[in-house]
Amino acid sequence: MAQGTRLNRKAGMDRHCRIIWGHYLQPPFHDGEFDAAYEVEAIIHSPDHRAVYEHVHRVLRPGGVFGGYAWCMTNRYDPGNPEHRRMKRGIERGTALSDIPTTRFVDKALQEVGLELLETQDRIELCDPETPWYLPLTGRDRDPRYLLFSKPGRFALDRLTAAGERARLLPTSTTKITEVVMGAVDALAESGRAGIFTPSYFYLCRKPTR
């Protein structure tokens, strides 16, 4: 928070914006305080998405807009399919999420709290099919930044973490944590190929004027 404030001041933005420490379910804002609000892959970390939408509705002025990008399970996700559930749980476990909502849930919850949907779209559908969003996670992307996800990269990571634990340079849980995180990487790529998960479900809504 302090660093963000310093960066705002350095950029000459401290008179226009400020950083506030708060809580999803107890935002320190007054009713009707804002003309607009947005989130980018943030509400996914709340234990109660609908409650956050309720607060957004509360702090917006009539006519105010709210938009964002959310992690969601798509309409292709079948909760009765054990493979689908396995992939979903793999993402949640490795990214510390309590539950990934479906796109239908997001739409319904936004409307239930009193917001009017203006636009919704899975923006992944607009991507080039030759370069899907999950390609870097498969280890087949040529970008060296994603070398860690390749087989050689993972092999090296496993050996380094194990050696670090043996030498007591790393906590004894490092190998296990790495395994869980990489499990999420695999689940993300797998669910992306199956089309049951999107990291970019766009929505735009408005608080009615009356």
N, C-alpha and C positions, 0 to 999 in steps of 0.2 A: 504494500500500500504506500509506504513512504517512498519507495523507488518510483512508483507510478506518478506520485505527486511531483517528484523532482523532474521526471521526464516531461510532464505537462508544462512545468515552469520553463524548462529549457527550450521547449518548442513554442513558447509564448501562448500556450493554450490554457493556462491556469485561470484566466478570467472567464473562460467559456465552458470549461468542464471540470469536474472534480470526481475523485474516486471515493466511494463510500463502502465501508465494511458493513455487510449486512447478512441476512439469512433469507433463503428462498421463501420460507414460510412465515417470516416475520420482517418483511421489508420496512425500513424506517422512513416511509414516505406517506404524505397526506393524501386523502381522497382527491381525485381530479387534479393531481399535481403536474401531470405530463401530457404533452400533445402526442407523443409517440414513444414506443418502446420496441426493442428488438432483442433477440437472443440467437446465438449461433452455437449449436451443440452444447448448450448449457443446462437447460431444464431436464435433459436426460439424466442428470446426476441428482435430481431431487427425488426423494422418496414418495412424493405425492405431486404428480404433474398437474392434476386438475386444480389443486389448491393454489399452485403458482398462477395458473390462468385466472383464478378468482381475484388474486391480488393485482394482477395486471389490469383486469377490468376495473377494479376499484381505483387505482391510481391514475387511470386515463381520464381525460376530460371527454365529455360527449363529442363524438366525431373523431376522437383520437384513434390512431392506427397502431397495430401491433403486428410484427412480422418476424419470421425466423426460419432457421434450418434445423430440422430435428432428425435424430437417429430414429428409425422406425422399422418395424417388420411390415412388409408390403402385403398386398392382397393375395399374393401367392403363398404366403405363410399359412400352413395348416397345423394348428395346435394338436391335432390328432395324429400327426405324423411324427414318430419317434426320432427320425433323422432331423427333422426341422427343429424339434425341441432340443436335440443335442447341440445343434449349431448355435441356436439362440442362447442356450445356457453357457456355451463356450465363450461367447462374446461377453456375456454378463459377468462371468467369473473372472475373466482376465482383465476386464476394465472396471471392475468394482461397481457394477450397476445392479440395482435391485430388480428392475424389470424394464424391458424395452417395449414401448407401446406399439400398437399397430397404427397405421395411417388412419384407419377408421376411428380408433379411439381418440386420436388427436382432434380430428374434425368434430366428432361428437362432443368432446369435452369443451372445446372452445365455444361451441354454440350453446352448450348447457349453462355456461357461466354468463351468457348474455352477449357474447361477441358475434358479430356478423361476418361470415366468411366471404372474402372478396375473391380470393384465388388460392388454389392449392395445386401442387404439381410435384411429382417425383423428378427432380432435375437430373437424376442419373439417366433417365430415358432420353435425354438430349445429348448424352456423351457419345463419342466415337466408339462404336463397338470393337474396333481394332485395338483400342487402348482403354480398356475398362478401368474404372476407378481402383479396383482391387489388384491390378497388375503388379504394382510395386511390392505388394505383400506376398506374392507368389515366389519372389526371388528371381523372376525371369526378366525383370526390367533392367535395361542396360545402364541406367543411372547409378553411378557408384555409391550414391547416398543410401541405396537400398541393398547394398551388398550383404548386410547383416541377415537379410531374410533368405538368402540363397543357401544351398546345402553346405558349401564351404564356409560361409559366414556363420551358420548355425553351429557347425562342427567346431570352429574356432572359439565361438562364444562358450559352448559347453565345456571345452577344455580349459579355457581361461577362468571361468567361474569356479570350476572344480579345483583348479590349482590355487586360486585365490582363497578358497575356503580351507584347503589343507594347510596353506601357509598362514592362516588366520589373518589374512589381509581383508577378507570379506566376511560378513556375517554368515553363519551356517545355513541360513534360510535362502541365500542368494540363488542357489541352483534351483530350488523349488519355485521361487518367485519367477525366475526366468522361464521355467517350464510352463507356468500358468499363463504368463504374458504371451509367450509364443503360441500357446494353445489358442489364445484369443485371436492372434494374427491368422492362424490357420482357419479358425471358425469364420472370421470376417471374409477371407478370400473364398471359402467354400460357400458361404451363404450369399455372397455376391454373385458367384457363378450360377447358383440356383435361382437367383432373382427374388429371394425371400427377405432380403434386408437392403435398406438404403441408408446411407449416411447423409443424404441431402433431400429430405422431404421439405419442400418450401411451402409456407403458408403465409397468407396476409389477411388480416381481419380488421374490423373497425368496431368501436363502441358506438352503438346507435345514439342519435341525438335526442331521442325520446323513447 
